[in-house]
Amino acid sequence: MIINDCRIRNTLADGINLCVGVSNCVVTNCTARNTGDDSFAIWPATYAAQNYTPGFNVITHCTAQSPFFANTCGIYGGTSNRVEDCLFQDVPDGCGI
């Protein structure tokens, strides 16, 4: 799956969350601002039943600004996930990555 050229604004939760067994996905050229939780997240949720091994996801050339609860980008497990060439700004509470 490829997610590209998205603009996410003012959500109550994550902007984009690759969750439960997601693998080999690319998120590129997306922006997220004022998200309630992580702007971008890779969270394999390994406690859930999965048909696929999570990992090898890429978040690239994305911009995240001002999440009001968590992080601009969170990687919470999986194998060989990457964040490349991104801009993360104005993180009041959490951290950049």
ZIJOSUL-V642191 format. One record per residue. N is the residue number from 1. PHI is phi in degrees with one decimal (* if undefined). D_LAST is the distance of its C-alpha to the last C-alpha in whole Angstrom. Layout:
# ZIJOSUL-V642191
n & phi & d_last
N & PHI & D_LAST
N & PHI & D_LAST
This chain:
# ZIJOSUL-V642191
n & phi & d_last
1 & * & 23
2 & -123.8 & 21
3 & -112.0 & 20
4 & -139.5 & 20
5 & 57.3 & 21
6 & -98.5 & 20
7 & -127.6 & 20
8 & -116.7 & 18
9 & -137.1 & 19
10 & 54.5 & 20
11 & -92.3 & 19
12 & -88.5 & 19
13 & -131.7 & 17
14 & -62.7 & 14
15 & -71.3 & 15
16 & -132.6 & 14
17 & -130.2 & 14
18 & -87.4 & 15
19 & -126.6 & 17
20 & 53.6 & 20
21 & 77.6 & 21
22 & -72.0 & 19
23 & -143.6 & 20
24 & 57.5 & 20
25 & -106.4 & 19
26 & -126.3 & 17
27 & -111.6 & 16
28 & -138.2 & 16
29 & 56.1 & 17
30 & -110.9 & 16
31 & -125.7 & 15
32 & -136.0 & 14
33 & -139.7 & 15
34 & 60.2 & 16
35 & -82.6 & 15
36 & -74.8 & 16
37 & -128.3 & 13
38 & -60.9 & 10
39 & -67.2 & 10
40 & -131.5 & 10
41 & -141.4 & 10
42 & -120.7 & 11
43 & -133.8 & 13
44 & -69.2 & 16
45 & 45.6 & 18
46 & -66.3 & 20
47 & -76.0 & 23
48 & -86.8 & 24
49 & -64.9 & 27
50 & -133.2 & 25
51 & -97.1 & 28
52 & -130.5 & 25
53 & -79.8 & 23
54 & -74.1 & 19
55 & 146.0 & 17
56 & 59.8 & 17
57 & -96.0 & 15
58 & -132.2 & 14
59 & -111.5 & 12
60 & -139.4 & 13
61 & 52.7 & 14
62 & -110.5 & 13
63 & -125.1 & 12
64 & -130.3 & 11
65 & -138.1 & 12
66 & 54.2 & 13
67 & -68.3 & 12
68 & -95.1 & 15
69 & -131.0 & 14
70 & -120.5 & 10
71 & -110.8 & 7
72 & -71.6 & 6
73 & -145.1 & 5
74 & -121.2 & 6
75 & -114.7 & 8
76 & -111.6 & 10
77 & 142.3 & 13
78 & 94.2 & 15
79 & -112.3 & 16
80 & 54.8 & 15
81 & -78.6 & 13
82 & -137.7 & 11
83 & -123.9 & 9
84 & -133.8 & 11
85 & 50.5 & 13
86 & -110.1 & 10
87 & -119.1 & 11
88 & -121.2 & 8
89 & -134.1 & 11
90 & 53.1 & 13
91 & -98.5 & 10
92 & -78.3 & 13
93 & -122.0 & 12
94 & -94.0 & 9
95 & -137.6 & 6
96 & -65.0 & 4
97 & -128.2 & 0
